[in-house]
Amino acid sequence: MARETGSEALARLAGERVDHRFKGLPPDAAGLTVGELAAERRNLFTGGFATPVLALSAERLEHNLALMEAYAARHGLAFAPHGKTSMAPRLFARQIEHGAWGITVAAPHQVWVAREFGVQRIFLANELVDAAALGRIAAELAADPDFRLVTYVDSVRGVELMDAALTGTARPVDVVVELAAGEGARTGARTEAECAAVAAAVAATDTLRLVGVAGYEGEVPKADAERVAAYLRRLTALAAALDAEGRFGKADEIIVSAGGSAWFDTVAEVFAEVPELSRPVLKLLRSGAYVSHDDGHYRRITPFNRVPEEGALEPAFRLWAQVVSRPEPGQAFVNAGKRDAAYDLDRPEAQVIRRDGVERPATGVEVTALSDQHMWLATTPEVDVMVGDWIGFGLSHPCTTFDKWQLIPVAEADGTVVEYIRTFF
């Protein structure tokens, strides 16, 4: 039987039934398919949605997708946004529609999700030495000549384990040598000499093909623009050195990849300096948090703060919760907590209060703590907050927001819900 296409798999998501798995959806929608519920175009505020409910802004989501598409094109970068941020196949598809080369992932499970929904180019930004996972990847490569996967290596031992697991496979697995961002950083070979040894080990196998170099500048110790640029220049120099040694002899192109969500302006600047090599160079950016952006950490660190002439990302998430208790004049509690809102980088930010269809700024309302299912709010004396009010919160850190919600409504500015985003964590 022919394998289901990506578009067919995405269409199948609309056939899922609304049930107990999905938080915040209208109780009277139980039994409808997701597609049927979307077709009703219910309003987030008047259509029976239950709090807490997380929503994405339709307009801001589209703005962010278009902005990064234009940014990558303007700077001559290929773009493989990090899929671990959302683990949402509908968003993967929209990112690819907006010019992405492919999707980056961080773990084998994420590869399987991307493949299930038709992603043909996957960049696995992690070392992979698990024999079972490598066997499945080899089978995927053998079954689909158009599928491409690239993964990291950073040690001779890792190369040996991969080679043993892949012996007898039909197609070699493409690998890039990861150069660490410095002593004490995360993964990656610490020195250029170690990278050269890893490249030599790859060359001695028939199961692996060296196609480039990669790294993550977000791990640079005491990162600033100068230190990040210095690391990235080490990375591009490593590509040139390995090319001069003939290490990319089996490759069609040479990949040079970096780019989180904090320093992609510096990545663009340094990658523009890459010299001509023996093969075309694919300058691959991997930023992922841009798709929803946020109201905390990434709002502060986004490179667009340094280059405002290039545009600005817009926070697309808002968590709506309801005031359920007002036990003291200076205190209130809403019915959302750690199970609903990211809290690993910053606490949620109270932005608007909604009562009887009217919104006003949540001035004087501050989130002071989170319990599992409650948010603690401190209020100044003049704040008019009542039990039953809805409060809209901005959130920090998309990666730990998406993973708390399996089905997320996408709402237009007037509250009309136009689609639902399914996540797979």
N, C-alpha and C positions, 0 to 999 in steps of 0.2 A: 504494500500500500504506500502511495506517495506521501512524503512528509508534508504536514500542514505548512502553508506559507506563513510568513510573519503577519501579513495583513489578515489572513484567516484567523490566526491565533488572537490578534487584537480584537477582531470582530467577536470572537467567542467570549471575550470578557464581558461584552454587553449582555450575554445570556445568563450570567451569574444571577442567582436569586438573592434579593435583599433579605437578610436574616440576622440572627444574633451575632454574627461575626463582626458586624460593621457598626461602629459607634456613631451616634449623633444623627443618624438618618431618621426620617419620619416614621414613627411606630406603625402608622397605617399603610406604609409602603411595603411591609413584610409580605413576601410572596411575589411581588413584582420582580421582573428582571431589572438589572441596572439600566439597560437600554430603555425599557418602558418608563422607568422613573425619570431618566434624563429627558425623554420626550415630553414629559409633563411640564418641564421648565418651571418647577416650583420655586417660590421665593424663599431665600434662606431664613428670612425673618417672619414670614407669614404662612409658610407652606408646611408647618408641622415639624420642622427640624427640632431635635431635642438637644439641650445643652448637657455637657460641653460638645461643641462641634468646631472642627478645624476647617477653614476654607482657604482656597487659593483664589487670588484675583485673576480673572481671565485676561484683563487688559495688561496687568503688570507682568504676568507670565509671558505673554506674547512680546511685550517690550524687551524683556531680558533675553529671550531667545534671539530676537532680531539684532539686539545690540552686540552680543558676543559673536554672532555670525559676521556682522560688519567689521568688528574689531579684528577678528582672525584674518579675514580677507584683506583688510587694509595693511596688515603687517606681514603678509605672506606666510601665515601659519596654517598648518593643518590642525584640526581640532578634534580631539577625542574626549569629550567631557566625561568626568568621573561619574559613573552610574551608581556607585555606592551611596551617593548623596540621596537619591530618591528611590532607587530600585523600582522604578515605575516604567513599565514598557511603553505606555502611551507617551510619556515624556521622552524616552529614548527615541521613539519614532519621530517625534516633533523636532528633537535636536538634529537628527539625521536629515530631516526635511529642510532644516535651516543650515545645511551645509556641512555638518559634522562628518569627518572621515570615518568615524566609528565610535565605539563606546569603550571607555576605560572601566575596568572592574578591579577588585582587590582580592577575590577569593573564588575558588572553583564553583561554589554554589551560585555565585553571581554570573559566572560564565554560562551555567545551565539556563538561568532565567533569560539572559540576553539571547541565547541561541533559540530557546523556545519561542521567542517572539521575533525571530528573523534577523537578528543583528549579524551581519556578515563579516565585520571587522571588529575584533576585540583586542584591546591592549590590557594584559593582565599585569598591573603594576605591583607585582609581588614575586618573591621567589616561590617556585612550585617544585616540590620534590616528592609529593605524595604519589605513590605508584598507581593507585586506583584512579585518581583524578587524571593523571597523565595518560592512562590507558583509555579513558573516555574521550579525552581531547584528541588522541591519535585516531580513534574511531570516527570522530566528527570530521577530522581532516580528510580521512580516507573516503568518507561517504559524500563529501561535498567539495569538489575542486575549487569552488568560489569562496569557501570559508577561509579566513585568515586569522590566526591568533599569534600574538607576540607576547612573550613573557620574560621576566627578569632572570638573570643568573648573577651571583656575586661570589662564588667560591668554586674551587676545583672539585671539592667534595660534592657540591650540589650538581655540578655537571656530570660527575660519575653516577650519581643516583638517577638523574634524568636519563642518562644513556642506558643504564641497566633496565629501567622501566619501559623504555621505548624501543628496545632491540627488536628488529623485525617489522617495524611499522612502515607503512607505505610512503608517508611524506615526512620529511624532517620538520621539527618544531622550530619556529623562528624565535630567537632569543636576543636580548640586548643586555650588555654588561651594565650593571648598576654601580655608579660611583657614589660613595657615601658623601654626605654634605659636610662631614668633618668628624673629628674624634668625638665619641660619645653620642653621635647621631644615631638614627635608626639603622635600617639595613643598608647594604652596599659595601663593596670592597673599599677599604680605607685609603689605599694608595694606587697610583697609576701602575706601579709594578705588579701589584696584585691583580689589577684589571687585565694587564697583559697576559698574566699566567692563566687567568680564566679564559681569555680569548683563545689562547693556544690550546687549552683543554677542549674547548668547543670544536676547534678546527680538527682535532684528532678523532672526532666522532662522525658517524654517518647519520645520526638521529637528530642532530641539532644543526641549525644554520645561524651563524652570527649575522645580524642585520643592523646593529647600531649600538648606541649607548643611551643611558637614561639616568635620571636622578630626580630628587625632590628638594628643591631649594628652600622649602618651608622648614627644613630641619637644620639649616645653617645656624650654628651657635651664635647667639647675640646678633641675630640677623638685622642688618640694615642694608640700604641699597648697595653700598660699596662691597660689603662682605658677600652678599648674594651674587652680585655681578662677578666677583672674583671666582666664586665656586662655579658659576655657569661657564665662565671662560675655561676653567679646568675641564669641564665636561666637553665643550666643543673642541678643545685641544686634544683631548683623549680620542675623540672620533677621528681627528686628522691623523694622529699618531698611529692608531690601529689601521687606518686606511693605507698609510704609507708602508705598513708592514704587510699589506695584502690580506688582512684578516677578513675583509668583506667580499672575498672573491666569489662566493656563491650567491651573493645578494643582488637583487635588481635595483635596490635603492638603499640609502643609508639613513636610518632613523636617528634623529637627535631629539630626545623628549624630556620635558620638564614641565613645571607649571601647576602650582596649586592656585588658590584664590587670593593670595596676598601679594604676590610679586610677579604677576604675569606681564606687567609693563617692563620689568627688567629682563624677563625672559625674551620678550619681543625685541628689546634693544640689543641684547647679546647675540641672539640667534640671527639677527640681521648681519652680524659680522662673520658668520661661518664662511670659511674660504671654499673655493671650488674644490670638490673632491672627485674621486674616480668615478663616482656614480651620482645620480640625482640625490639630493638631500631632502628628506621629509622632516620638516621642523614641526614636531607634534606637541601641541599644548593640551593639558589635561584638566584644566580648571572645571570644577563641578558645582560649587555652591551657588554660582551665579543664577541658576535656573529659578530659584525662589528668592535668593538673596536673604537678608534678614534685618532685624531691627536692633542688633547688638554688635556682636563680634565682627561680622563681615561688613556691617555698615561703617565700623571704625577703620578697618584695615584694607578695604578695597583699594586697588590701585587707581580707580577712577577718582579718588580723593586727590591723588597727586597729578592726574592728567584730566582735569574736568572738561577740557576741550574735546575729549574723546567720548563724552556722554556720561551717563550715570545709571547704575542699576537701581531697581525699585523693589522694596520688600513686598513680596507677594502673599505671605502668610498672615492670617489673622485667626486667633483662637477666641471663640465666643464662649463665655461662661456666664452663669447666672448667680446673682447674689442670693445666698440661701440663709445667711445669718448676719445680723447686725447687733451683736450682743453688747457693744459698748460704743459711746459716741466716736471714739477714734479707731474703731476696728470693724472690719467686715470680712466675710468669708464667701468665696465663690466655689462652685462645684467642679473645679478642675484642679489637677495637681500634677505630681511627678509622672503619673501614668498617661498624661495628656500633653504635657508641655516640656520642651527641652529646658534643662536647668544646669547642664554641665559647664557652660561658659558664663552665661548671665541669666539672671532671673527674668521672667516675662515682664513686659512693660505695659502698664495700663494706658490705653490710648483714647478710647471713647466709651461713653456711657449711653445706653440706648433704653428709652422708656416711651411707650405709646407711639412708636414709629419715629421718634425724634432722637437724633444723635447730638451729643455735645462732648467737648473735650473732657477727658478724665483728669483734669488738673487737680492736684492735691490727693491723688490716689497712688499709693506706692505698694508694690509687692515686697513683702519683707521675708517671707518664707514659703516653702511648699511642703505639704504632706502628700501622702499618696493620692488622695482624692479631694484635697482642699488647697486653695491658695489663700494665704494670710495677707490681708490688705490693711495698711495703715492709712487713715484718712485725716485730713486737716479739718478743723471744726466747721468751716464754711461749706464743706462738700455735701451736696445733696445726693446721697446714695440710699436706696431703699431695697429691702428684700423684694426680689422679683426682677430687678433691673438686670439687663444684659450688659456685660462689659467686654469690650473687644481688646485683646492683648496682642502686642507685637512680640515676636519670639526671636531668640538668638540661637544660632547653630542649626542650619537646615538638616544636617546629617542625623541629628538625634531628635528631630521633629517628625520627619517623614516616617521613621520606623515605629512610631507609636500609633499610626493610623493606617488601616488596611484599605480604606476607601474614602477619598477626600473629594468633597464637592468643589467644583470650580464655578465661581460666581461672578457675574458681571457687576458693574458698579451699582446698579439698582437692586442687587440681591438676587437676580434671576440666575438659577443654577443651570448651566448649559452642558456640563459633562461631569464625569467622576473619574478620578485617578486611582487606579488599583496599584498597591505596592506589594512587593514580595521580599520580605526580609527573613 
